[in-house]
Amino acid sequence: MTGGVDRLTALPLVVLVGPTGVGKSDLALALAERVGGEIVAADSMQVYRGLDIGTGKPRSQERQRVRHHLLDLVDPDQPFTAADYARLARVAVCDIRGRGRLPIVVGGTGLYVRALVRGLFDGPGEERSLREVLRVEAARVGAPTLHRRLQALDAEAAAAIHPNDLFRIVRALEVVTISGRPISALRAEARRDHKLLEAPVLLFGLERDRQDLYQRIEARAEEMLARGFLGEVRGLLDRGFSLALKPLRAIGYRHLIEHLNGLTTLDHAVACLKRDTRRYAKRQLTWFHHEEGLEWHRVEGPTFSERDLSAFIGRIERAWARSV
């Protein structure tokens, strides 16, 4: 995966997505070492400093093996958005390519991946009074009625939104009402203006047998506790971070905070942590199965075989050769 300076911009962007616990990080590390790559995290919780064990952040030895980007960017009480992520990730991808290395994006935050690969549209900000009117109306007539209204205003957006998904229905109606333009049209413009797609983008989705995945999730939760997850949470509280902060309401953190506050036993907190992580993994799979262009790979066993790695490397090298 090397070449002259004039070929560096043709280096593909490799994206590995899938549910928590499926093995994305292990595959990304193995690929990066084999093809001369660097990893760009796409995780909405790993951007926060001090949230290490509970977010599955790469350990120091893993960061020594392969250079990682977009970790530890802000403190838990600092705002960070998908737009912030997309901007910083594009800089990281360009930097990696500029040094002749292969950028490998890995993570389970679907919105971050979408923002990087497809761009974000510059829609109007939240109009709280309008949102409240729409929510009150939905409570009276039902979300499907608002969905039918959206179909008349923006059929493309309505087709991609479930009739009971009130949050997305309200946002789409809000955008078209304020801007006078359908949200689908604004998103299409963002994609046309997005320059990252000038080089090949290889989108890989990883999935496992559901029971295998759930067993890995439970084992991972036990490992986090053994590594000192409870102490990490206690340390965040000792530093004065508010329980209302979004990062501290994340899975795992909120469960252990309830235990530390005496609201539940540790066993119950851990059981709820595992349950909610399984539910989150299911939501991640639902999100990614609705994303376009993903090539899905079923993973079996604890490690990736040489055959698995060779297949991924072959796809990367063929895409790179076609682009130069």
N, C-alpha and C positions, 0 to 999 in steps of 0.2 A: 504493500500500500504506500509506495513512495513515488515521487515524480518531480518534475521540474516545477519552478515557481508558477509558470503559466497554467499548470494543471491543478493547483491547490483549490481553486474555487469550485472545481468539479467533484471534490470529495463529497460523497453522499452523507446525508444525515440519517443516522440509525436511531430509531425510536423503539424502545421496549416498554410495553405497558401490560397491565394485568392486575388482578386483585392482590391485596396484601398477602404475603406468605407463599406466593406461587413460585418464587425463586428468581425474580427479575435481577436482583442485585448480584447474585452469584453468576448468572449468565453474562451480565454486563462486565463484570470483572474479568471473567475468562476471555471474552471477546476482546476487550481492551488490551489485555496483555498479548494476545495473539496477533492483532492487526495494528498495533501502535495507536491505540485510541485513548481518549479521555472522557470521563463521565460527567454529564450535566444532569443533576438531580431535578426531578419534576415532582416535588412533594411539598404540599402547602404547609406542613408542620416542620419539616427539616430546615426551613429557612430561619427558624427561631433559635437563637442562642440559648443554651441551657436545657433544651428539650432534646436529649440525646438517646437515652435508652428506650424511652417510650415511643419514639418515632422511628426506631430502627435505623438510626443514622449510622453510616459506615464508621467502623472503628478506626483507630489511628493506624493500625497495621494494614488495613485495606486502603487507606488513603496514601500510605507509603508505597503500596504496590502500583496504584493507578491514581493519577491526579483527578480530583473531584472538584466540581464547580457548583455554585449556588447553594452552599450549605452555610449556616450560621451568619445570616445576613443582617438580621434585626433582633432586638430584644422582644420579649413577649408582649410588652406594652406599646410597641410601635406598630403602626399600620403597614400592611403589605397586601397588595392586590395582584390579580392575575395580569393586569397591565404592567405592573412593576416587574413581575416575573418575565413576561414576554420580552420586555425591553432588555433586561439583564441577560436573559438566555440568548438572545440574538447576538449580543456583544460577545458572550462566551463562545458561541458557535463560530463566529467569525475569527476570534482569536485562536481557537483550536485549529481551524482550517488553515489560518495564516502561518501556523508553525508546522504545517504538513502532517498534522495528526487527524485522526478520525473522531468526530464528535458523536457520542453515544448518549442519547437522552433516555433516562430510565426513571420510572415512577408510576404512581397510581392515581395522581390527581388529574383527572380527565380534563378539567377546565384549563389547567396550566398547559397541558400538551396541546390542546386545541388552540389556545392563545398563541403558542409558539409556532405551530405548524400552519395554521390557517388564518391567524391574525384575529384581532378584536375590532369590532366596529365602534366608531365614536358616537354612540347613541346619547340621547338626552339623559340627564341625571334623574334621580328619583323624584317624583312629584307626589309627596305624601298625601295631600288632600285627595288627589285623583285615585290613588291606590286605595284609600279608605273607602271612597264611594264605590269602587268596583268590588271590594271585599264585602261590603254591606249588601250590595246587590246580589253577589254570589251566595251569601248566606240565605237570601230570600228566595232566589229562583234557581240556584244550583250552578256549579261550575260549568256543566255542559251547555247551559244557555249562553254563557259568556264565550264559550268555545265556538258556538255557532256564529256569534257575532264576529269573532276573529276570522272565521272562514270567509265571511263576506268581505272583510277588509284586507286579509293577507292569507290566501289559501295555502301558500307554500309553508308559511310558519305554522298554521293550524294543523297541517298534515303531519308535522314533526312533533306535535305536542299532544299528549294524552288528554282527552276531554275532562279528566278529573285533576289534572296538574294545574291547580289554581295559581301557584306562584308564577309559572312561565306564561300562562294565559294572561294574567294581569300585566306582567312586564311587556308582553307583545302589544297589548291594547294601549298601554301607557306610551310606548314608543310611537305608535302610529298616530295617537291622539295629539301628542305634543309636537312631533316633528312633521306630521303630515305624510310620512313615508313609511312603508312597511318595514318591519325589522328584517325580513328576509332580503330585501333589496339592500339595506345597509350592510348586512353581513356579506352579501355577494360583492359589494364594492371593496370591503376590507380584504376579501380573498384576492381580488384582482390586483389590489395595490400591494399585496404582501410579496416581498422580494425573496424570501427565504427559499421558495420553491424553485428558484432558478437551477439548483442542483438537485439530484435525485433525493427523495425522502423515502426511506424504507421503514414502513410501519409494521412492527411485529407485535402480536398479542399472544400472551402466554396463559394457558389454562390447564387445570388438573381435574381429575376425578373429584367430585364435590366432597366426598368423605375424606379423601386423602388431603385435600386442601384444609378442611376443618381440623383434622388431626395436627397438621403443621401449625395452624393458627394457635391451637391450644398449647402445643409444645413451645412455640415461640413466646407465648405469654408467661409460661413458667420460667423460661430462660431469662426473660427480662426481669422478673422478680429476683431470680438468683443473682443477677448482675447488679442489683441495687436500685431497681426502679422506685421503690418506696422512698428510699433516701433522696433520690433525685427530686421527687415531688415535694418532699418535706423541705428540701433546700430552696425550691422556688417560692414556697410559702414564707419561709424565713426571710427571703429577700424582699418581701412586701408586695409581691405581685398579686393583684386583685383576682378573686375567684370569678369575677365577671368577664375577665379577658378571654377572648375567643380561644387562644391556644390552651388555656387551662380548662376549657370546656371540652377539649378533644377526648376521644376514646382513650381510656386508660388513666389519663390525668384526672378527669372528673370523678372516676370511680374510686381512685385511691384518695382523693381529697375528701370524699364523703367518709371514707374509713378513718382518715386522720382527724376529721372533725367529730368522730364518735357517732356517726349516723348509721353505720353498718359494720359488720365484722369484716375482717380481711378476706375470709373465705367467700363471703357473699359478694364482696367487691370484685374479687377475681373472677367469680363465676359470671357476673354481669359484664365484666370486661371482655371475656371470651365470647359471650353471647352477642354483644354489640359489635365485636370485630367480625364475627361470622356474617352478621347482617350487613355490615359495611362492605365486606368482600363481595357479597351478592349484588349490592348496588353498583359497585365498581364494574362488575361483569356486565350488568345491564347497560351502563353508560357506554362502555367500550364496544359492546356488540352493536350499538347504534352508530358508531363512528365509521366513516367511509375509508376504504383503502387498507384496512388492517388485514394482514396475513396471519392467520391463527395457527399456533403450534401447541399441541398437547404434550404436556410434560409428565414424565413418569419417573419415579425413583428419586432418591435424595440428591443426586448429582447429575450433571449433564455429561453425556457420553462424548467420546471423540467424534462419533458419527453426527451427533447433534451439532457440535461446534463447527464441524467441517461444512455442514449444510448451510448454517448461517453465514459463515465466512465466504462460501461460494456465491451466495446471493449478493453479498456486499461487493465482492470483487467484480462480478458481472455487471452490476449497476454502475460501478465506478468506471469500468472499461467502456461501457456504452456512452458515457457522458463526455469522454475526452477525444 
